[in-house]
Amino acid sequence: MLKSSWVIKEGRIASLRNDGLTPMDDEDSTSAQPREKRPGRPTVDRDIRSQIVDAAEILFAEHGYALTSTRDIAAQAGVRQSMISYYFKSKRSLFEAVIKHRAMALSDQRMRNLDTLLRKHDGSPPLRELVRAFLLPQFSLLHSGPRGIAYVRLQARLHNEPEELSLRLRREIYDESVAHYLEVLERILPGVDPADIHWRMMFLMGVCLYTFSGLGNLDHMSGGRFREDSIDEMIARLSNFLVHGIQAPSTEL
């Protein structure tokens, strides 16, 4: 019997199950707290760098890459604009740092979840648990405070940014973990065409991005009858949908 621990953060209810899989949380909760804003050269490089990344994460998520200026980021971070050039050289490099600083941890967590399942089930985990292991790190960011929510929205925006900027980042960050999940999917679904498995993984990722970009749509669509308050419910319903689609018979062409 899985146990749930309910917490409320930023008005969103999250139930994290103690099933051996690990969710993502804010890497540094203190960095989400308001800081005293002082212009000028920092005394602690790590702190000022993190301060700039935190501010940029929120602004890039709200406005996108093109509409966010380094001046706006500097104002949000409470530093001189020259500090951004000093630490990151360019807006593009800062954008890459913002994407990578949490995405690499997210990808690593997916791999740890996969390793947990492979050990637990002798290399052949149930499809439902495999799908949940893939979803949990990303969806748990929704309960991790303003920075986590901002990053989720930023992920959804990434696919709408210029291709020369976003394609390389997506491949660099996600390809390795996705490839390992695909390898396991092919092993546990021998009766499904591998081409279908790859297409369906692409569909899975697309559904996740749409869900992130449309937070609040369910409340509007249902006239207030249903809400996205529970991370547990969101993952359970999405997993149910995805599991049936992934294991469906191979496509006849």
PERA-V735015 format. One record per pair of residues at least 4 apart in sequence whose C-alpha atoms are under 7 Angstrom apart, sorted by the first residue. I is the first residue (numbers start at 0). J is the second residue. D is the distance in Angstrom with one decimal. If there is no record, write none. Layout:
[[I;J;D] [I;J;D]]
This chain:
[[1;16;6.3] [1;17;6.3] [1;18;6.3] [2;16;5.6] [2;17;5.8] [3;14;5.6] [3;15;5.7] [3;16;4.8] [3;17;6.8] [4;14;5.4] [4;15;5.7] [4;16;6.7] [5;12;6.9] [5;13;5.8] [5;14;4.7] [6;12;6.0] [6;13;5.6] [6;14;6.8] [7;11;5.7] [7;12;4.7] [7;13;6.4] [8;12;6.7] [8;142;5.7] [8;143;7.0] [8;144;6.3] [9;144;6.2] [11;142;6.3] [11;228;5.2] [11;229;7.0] [12;228;5.2] [12;229;5.0] [12;230;6.7] [13;142;6.1] [13;229;5.2] [13;230;4.8] [13;231;6.5] [14;229;6.7] [14;230;6.1] [14;231;5.2] [15;231;6.8] [20;112;5.4] [20;132;6.6] [21;112;6.6] [22;135;5.6] [22;136;4.6] [22;139;5.6] [23;105;6.9] [23;136;4.7] [23;137;6.9] [23;139;5.6] [23;140;5.9] [24;139;6.8] [24;140;5.9] [24;143;5.2] [25;143;5.4] [25;147;6.3] [31;146;6.7] [36;77;4.4] [36;78;7.0] [37;77;5.7] [37;78;6.2] [38;77;6.0] [38;78;4.3] [38;79;5.2] [39;78;6.2] [39;79;5.8] [41;47;6.2] [43;47;6.6] [44;48;6.0] [45;49;6.1] [46;50;6.1] [47;51;6.3] [48;52;6.3] [48;86;6.8] [49;53;6.0] [50;54;6.3] [50;76;5.8] [51;55;6.0] [51;76;5.4] [52;56;6.0] [52;97;5.7] [53;57;6.6] [54;58;6.4] [54;72;6.0] [54;75;5.7] [54;76;5.3] [55;59;5.8] [55;72;5.5] [56;60;6.1] [56;97;5.9] [56;149;6.5] [56;150;6.5] [57;61;6.2] [57;146;6.7] [57;149;5.4] [58;62;5.9] [58;67;6.5] [59;63;4.6] [59;64;5.5] [59;67;6.1] [59;153;6.7] [60;149;5.5] [60;150;6.7] [60;152;5.6] [60;153;4.3] [62;66;5.6] [62;67;6.0] [63;67;6.3] [63;156;6.8] [64;160;7.0] [67;71;6.7] [68;72;6.4] [69;73;6.0] [69;80;6.6] [69;90;6.5] [70;74;6.2] [70;80;5.8] [71;75;6.1] [72;76;6.1] [73;77;5.8] [73;78;5.2] [73;79;5.9] [73;80;5.1] [74;78;6.5] [78;82;6.7] [81;85;6.2] [82;86;6.2] [83;87;5.6] [83;88;6.8] [84;88;4.1] [84;89;5.8] [87;92;5.7] [87;93;5.4] [88;92;6.7] [89;93;6.4] [90;94;6.1] [91;95;6.3] [92;96;6.2] [93;97;6.2] [94;98;6.3] [95;99;6.0] [96;100;5.8] [98;102;6.0] [99;103;5.6] [101;105;6.2] [102;106;6.1] [102;172;6.5] [103;107;6.1] [103;172;6.1] [104;108;6.1] [105;109;6.4] [105;136;6.1] [105;137;6.7] [106;110;6.4] [106;173;6.4] [106;176;6.1] [107;111;6.3] [108;112;6.1] [108;136;6.5] [109;113;6.2] [109;132;6.6] [109;133;5.7] [109;136;6.6] [109;176;6.9] [110;114;6.2] [110;176;6.1] [111;115;6.2] [112;116;6.4] [112;132;5.6] [113;117;6.2] [113;132;6.5] [114;118;6.2] [115;119;6.1] [116;120;6.0] [116;124;5.9] [117;121;5.6] [117;122;4.3] [117;123;6.3] [117;124;6.2] [118;122;6.4] [120;124;5.1] [123;187;6.0] [124;128;6.7] [124;129;6.4] [125;129;6.3] [126;130;6.2] [126;242;6.7] [127;131;6.3] [127;238;6.7] [127;242;6.0] [128;132;6.1] [129;133;6.4] [130;134;6.3] [130;238;6.3] [131;135;5.8] [131;238;6.4] [134;138;6.1] [135;139;5.8] [136;140;6.9] [138;230;7.0] [139;143;6.9] [139;230;6.9] [140;147;4.8] [140;148;6.2] [140;151;6.9] [141;147;5.9] [141;148;5.0] [143;147;5.2] [144;148;6.4] [145;149;6.0] [146;150;6.1] [147;151;6.3] [148;152;6.4] [149;153;6.1] [150;154;6.1] [151;155;6.6] [151;211;6.3] [152;156;6.3] [152;211;6.1] [152;212;6.0] [153;157;6.1] [155;208;5.0] [155;211;6.3] [155;212;5.6] [156;160;6.7] [157;165;5.9] [158;165;6.4] [160;164;6.9] [160;165;5.9] [161;165;6.1] [162;166;5.4] [163;167;6.9] [164;168;6.8] [165;169;6.1] [166;170;6.2] [167;171;6.0] [168;172;6.0] [169;173;5.8] [170;174;5.1] [173;177;6.1] [174;178;6.0] [175;179;6.5] [176;180;6.5] [177;181;6.2] [178;182;6.2] [179;183;6.5] [180;184;6.1] [181;185;6.2] [182;186;6.5] [183;187;6.2] [184;188;5.9] [185;189;6.0] [185;193;6.3] [191;195;6.9] [191;196;7.0] [191;248;6.2] [191;249;5.2] [192;196;6.5] [192;249;5.5] [193;197;6.3] [194;198;6.2] [195;199;5.9] [195;249;6.4] [195;250;6.9] [196;200;6.2] [196;245;6.6] [197;201;6.4] [198;202;6.3] [199;203;6.0] [199;245;5.9] [200;204;6.3] [201;205;6.3] [202;206;6.1] [203;207;6.4] [203;241;6.8] [204;208;6.3] [205;209;6.2] [206;210;6.1] [207;211;6.3] [208;212;6.1] [209;213;6.0] [210;214;6.3] [215;219;6.6] [215;227;7.0] [216;220;5.8] [217;221;5.9] [217;225;6.4] [217;226;6.0] [217;227;6.8] [218;222;6.1] [218;223;4.7] [218;224;6.7] [218;225;5.5] [218;226;5.0] [219;223;6.1] [221;225;6.0] [227;233;6.6] [229;233;6.2] [230;234;6.1] [231;235;6.0] [232;236;6.0] [233;237;6.0] [234;238;5.8] [235;239;6.1] [236;240;6.4] [237;241;6.1] [238;242;5.8] [239;243;6.5] [240;244;6.5] [241;245;6.0] [242;246;6.2] [243;247;6.0]]
